[in-house]
Amino acid sequence: MAEMGSKGVTAGKIASNVQKKLTRAQEKVLQKLGKADETKDEQFEQCVQNFNKQLTEGTRLQKDLRTYLASVKAWPFCPTAMHEASKKLNECLQEMYEPDWPGRDEANKIAENNDLLWLDYHQKLVDQALLTMDTYLGQFPDIKSRIAKRGRKLVDYDSARHHYESLQTAKKKDEAKIAKAEEELIKAQKVFEEMNVDLQEELPSLWNSRVGFYVNTFQSIAGLEENFHKEMSKLNQNLNDVLVSLEKQHGSNTFTVKAQPRKKTKLLSRLLRKKNSDNAPAKGNKSPSPPPDGSPAATPEIRVNHEPEPPSSATAGASLPKSPSQSSLPAVVVETFSATVNGTVEGGSGAGRLDLPPGFMFKVQAQHDYVATDTDELQLKAGDVVLVIPFQNPEEQDEGWLMGVKESDWNQHKELEKCRGVFPENFTERVQ
């Protein structure tokens, strides 16, 4: 009965949805035929048009930016692709730059100069590098052909020499044949030696010229690229000035950098909740009194083995050996300190270093302020330096988020469990 009731509810919902679609379709038809009036909201319709326009522009900008990034990988081996990608990016800016915004004409002029600068750079590369390369390589086919011809003439010379020698050592000598063979030998030797002498002079000279050619070619490329980047830098500075002016006029409409949303269970929140639940007294019992100072639970001891000891079967796979003194450690501390073997802490490149937290990987610097939205997140100000450390459990890491401790907090407290937290990676930039 329950199953039938459930199916009946589902069928009724489907029928209701179908009826709504039919009613909407009929209403649209009547409105188009003028038989029913339609509620108009011009202000909202304008907002929708702006939204669609903004989405189209953003999608195109994203596409052109991806093309530009792909061409950067090919630079400087394929400047043409870089030029086309840069041109498309500037055209995208020109189309998005609205007529009433300040600096529109300047932005368009900068885009035109950008294109001209690329064309000039391309032509100079052709004239001063590519054509020189063509001239350099143009001499190789002729010399290669002469080397092959010398080889054939050498065979002719050896053949004539062997023929002459065989006639001289024959039992019955024919002086006429010997004289003719000698004449052919002298002729073959002369042709070979002329070609051989010429190549003996040209090949070493060509070989030695390679250094000068390589130097001239790469000096030309480096010089052209240096001048190109200088001129491009001026254009980019001018464009930046135009955009700064636009930002000042529309300063209230700034775009706020947002952190990537976190989807998984928040690591430290979960650990803190686990700690509280572990330490909570049983229902009906009184809260336990705090342990006296000096007791194992009050001062947990993290031991470092300076002498190699074979791991026992009970602790071989554990991340931290369990002992009476460590069983009461907060979950945050247990996860922070990994097992130690032979006097070194297992972890990243910063393991065992007193000036850096265990497992330290690299440093980042905050480029924007970030306001923490949970207890396990770091509050960042632009300029803050954060020491990045790994998640003990990689599955706890959300995409786009890192674990770390602010360098100032670490230098002051040297306590990970009080200072560490997660933060959005896109708010920072790696510095070390």
Disulfide bonds with the S-S distance in Angstrom:
none
